[in-house]
Amino acid sequence: MEIGQRYLMLFNKNIIKEKELSIHIHSGGFCFFTSYSQFFFDHTFTQIKKNSSFEKILEENELLNFERVNCIHFKRPATFVPITLYDSSKKESYLKQNVRIDSNLKIIENTTSNHEIKILYQASTTEEELFKKLYDNLTLTHYTKVLYEYIFKGVKSGNGVVIYIHLRDNFFDVMVFDGKNLLFYNTYSHKNEDEFLYYSMAVAEEYIPNKEKLPIIFLGKFNRYNSYYKALEMFLEKIEFTEEKNEIAINKDNFPAPFFINIFD
């Protein structure tokens, strides 16, 4: 099936610019991205717990002085709540519908730029305090907000129902849009292509029963996921990608979300 340019016209990443720093918090460690470099610090790296030593290492790698710094959280899933239904006193109730609450973590709230959705997630206050001491101009964002903004700004009102998939190591995110309206969002774990197919096709059958007209668009195209693309193509005549540019040469084990490598927010 040829989806064509009807669906793929306006997708543009907010690429990291000079004097901007993007920090990714993953379960395995911290990723630092500038317009010219990438660094990874494993959570087992003991110097992270010693602020002065960590600050010195960042300084040695020119990772301290930036005009804008954005910290993107990947460690824990988020819950989306329409603003029309949102009550700030019920944050925990909203979150626990989809996420196991950890009383030791803080609930953080993001708002989409169109003021339609509240995004709730939990994060470590220790990590937040660490980076706030290092950067005065820090903003905190959940990665799903970045995904939502990227898709929302790129879609057209008359596109109809389209499924967008963000693949990363061990997890993938699905957002279903009808034009500019978000119909569905969820995150699934995957260990192999079969698990990916099970969940992605279940969503497809729910929202687009006619598989022959199934518009599925991946956010980016990356060599490490070629077997997943091929698995889905067994059921579809054609899948689409928002971009098919060459990947940045990195150690993929340290950077589990390749779509985000050069994104600021």
Steps between C-alpha positions, in 0.01 A plus 500: 500500500642839402419753770682780324550867580150550633633385838866606478524872437595706803691284747800691631714432806603783729870426451752590771662834421823659612497583874221247563534181706257207509529253790320165479426308819477127428491203736859423402646847540516858375551597135634848420453642151632824356507623141845345464538213749337211690594368845366219718536458877396166646295507822762278660755776445565593865613855426143593408411474867774749588378829356838673500671212317218467247504874439875487436457221245226695323719808494792303354269383219356848438155398624421779747460838334189510281230758442223238492493160671218247467481182706288228336371213717479148356520283812129479580179505294256789494125545521313737267198688638283736288513848655121524484484212751807592704495569874844572647396354837456158335847460347572175682161354408558571131851361504427176682246397237794416273811510719606342826548790742831527685460710816870592487460676167358839409206543260589747226249671273558610140250685281490468122556822306140498372375479862293191426681233705665467840783247509575348841802289594721419797864598535775492759540817706868409545559512125299820467696670779830382353436662164339814642821563695701463182273699268304813595302500175374140515164384367354153569305310233365150456596346168135437408439876499776535241340223292155656525624846398697356208199313362243772574702766317551272200153359438223659296142535621364292212741207527248261653605226742875426498709286737841636599760269655813602689735203532772493766694225671269274707195728459291667234243778512181519297301816434187492287390832351186590308624810326636709788292323765675241717278191530735264682841482666679211669847357561575130459801289587651269240767232506470396137315555174211272598416706808523818297262360238253377761450841659532718191252292300256494792496879494466500122201267504332716765530827311534396135331162438581503127870403507540560128447872563703509818710817532790424736785748520821445694677794658836473329667197344791326673707198401472337841123456445507370142368160609198672659421694183526181294274313742228762463538507123390135498151633581509831313592583144690808609597683816619859521765692693508866598867505398752257356826686555826330591551423867756675715786263582460413870521207739139385478514326839543838669233685303175297504277763332671588169217723376587746778875519450505845338172638640497789746130500594 
